[in-house]
Amino acid sequence: MSLKVKVFDEEHEEDLEHEINRFLDKIDETDLIEIKYQVGVSCNQDDDQIFCFSAMIIYRT
């Protein structure tokens, strides 16, 4: 067995949730090691907030 990572990056948290759930459906529950989650926020020149929702899944293959 070896360790792998899968990285997800979405602009909307619902999209991130959807993509992660799709991936988790493909792997065995016992192969999941950890999920790391992060949110990044920045502002553009017009002071619009830009969000980045990301996650990294560590799993066994």
C-alpha positions in Angstrom: 0.0 0.0 0.0 1.1 3.5 -0.7 -0.1 7.0 0.5 -1.6 9.4 -2.0 -3.1 12.9 -1.8 -6.0 14.5 -3.7 -6.3 18.3 -3.7 -9.6 20.1 -4.3 -10.0 23.9 -5.0 -13.3 25.6 -5.5 -14.8 29.1 -5.5 -17.9 28.0 -3.6 -18.1 25.8 -0.5 -21.0 23.8 -1.9 -18.9 22.9 -5.0 -16.1 21.7 -2.7 -18.5 19.6 -0.7 -19.9 18.0 -3.9 -16.4 17.2 -5.3 -15.1 15.7 -2.0 -18.2 13.6 -1.6 -17.9 12.3 -5.2 -14.2 11.3 -4.5 -15.1 9.7 -1.1 -17.7 7.5 -2.8 -14.8 6.1 -4.9 -12.5 5.1 -2.1 -12.9 2.6 0.7 -13.7 4.2 4.1 -10.8 2.4 5.7 -8.3 3.9 3.3 -9.1 7.5 4.4 -6.4 8.9 6.6 -7.1 12.6 6.9 -8.9 15.6 5.4 -7.4 19.0 5.7 -9.6 22.1 4.9 -8.7 25.7 4.3 -10.4 28.9 3.3 -8.6 31.8 1.7 -10.1 35.3 1.3 -8.8 38.3 -0.6 -10.1 41.5 -2.1 -9.7 42.8 -5.6 -9.3 46.4 -6.7 -13.1 47.0 -6.4 -13.0 45.7 -2.8 -14.9 42.6 -3.9 -14.2 39.6 -1.7 -12.8 36.5 -3.4 -13.0 33.2 -1.6 -11.1 30.0 -2.2 -12.2 26.8 -0.5 -9.7 24.0 -0.6 -9.2 20.6 0.9 -6.5 17.9 0.8 -7.4 14.3 1.3 -4.7 11.9 2.4 -5.6 8.2 1.6 -4.1 4.8 1.0 -4.2 2.9 -2.3 
